[in-house]
Amino acid sequence: MDVIFGLIPMMLIAGFISVVVFILMAKSGQLDDLDGAANSIFLDDEYEEDEVQDTKEATREQQSSPDENKEKEQP
């Protein structure tokens, strides 16, 4: 029974702190746009196709032997 007398005030204090934090978050605007972050995963990335092609070409050059790279560089 003594434990209950200690837990009740602790839970009331924890609940009060939670309510205060929630109110401060609501006033600061952190809860204004709940759907924006959820819908942002559906948007395409802003990568251009040229960047993708450049990375593919760089990967091919890295995988090829040094002799092949010299032949490509000479006109």
N, C-alpha and C positions, 0 to 999 in steps of 0.2 A: 504494500500500500504506500510505502514511503517513496517508491520509485515513481508512482503516478504523480505525486506532488512535485516531483522534480521535472518530469517530462511535460506536464501541462504548460508550465511557464515557458519552457524551452520551445515548444511547438508554437505557442502564441507569438513569441518573439520572432521565430523563423517565418511564420506566416505574415507578420507585420513587415518584416524586411522584404519579403517577396512582393508584397503589394506595393511598397514604396519603390522598389526597383522597376516593377511593371509600369507604374505611373510615370517615372522618370524616362523610361524608354518610349512610352507613348508620346510624351511631350517633346522629346528630342526628334521625333519623326522616324524612328527606326522601324516602326510597324506600319508605315504609310503604304508602301508598295510591296505587298506580299506576292503578287502574281508576276512581277517583273523578273525576278530571279528564276522562277519556275519556268517561265516561257523563254528565257534566254537560251536554254539548251536546244531549242528548235531552230534557232537562227543559224545560218551558215557562217562559217569562219570567213574572215576577210582575206584569205590567201588568194593570190593570183595564180593562174595556171603556169605562168612563166617561172615562178619560184619553185613550183613542183618539178617542172622540167629541168631546171638548173640543178636541183638536188639529185635527180636521176642521172644526169650526165656526170656529175661529180662522183657519184657512186660507181658508175661504169669505169671512169678513169682510175679510180682507186683500185678497182679489182683487176684492171689490165696490167700487163707487164710493162716495165720501163721502156723496152724497145718499141712497143706499140705506140706509146705516148710520143716518142721522138718522131716516129713516122707521121703521126697526125699533125705535129707542129710544123714540119717542113712542108712547104708548098710544092 
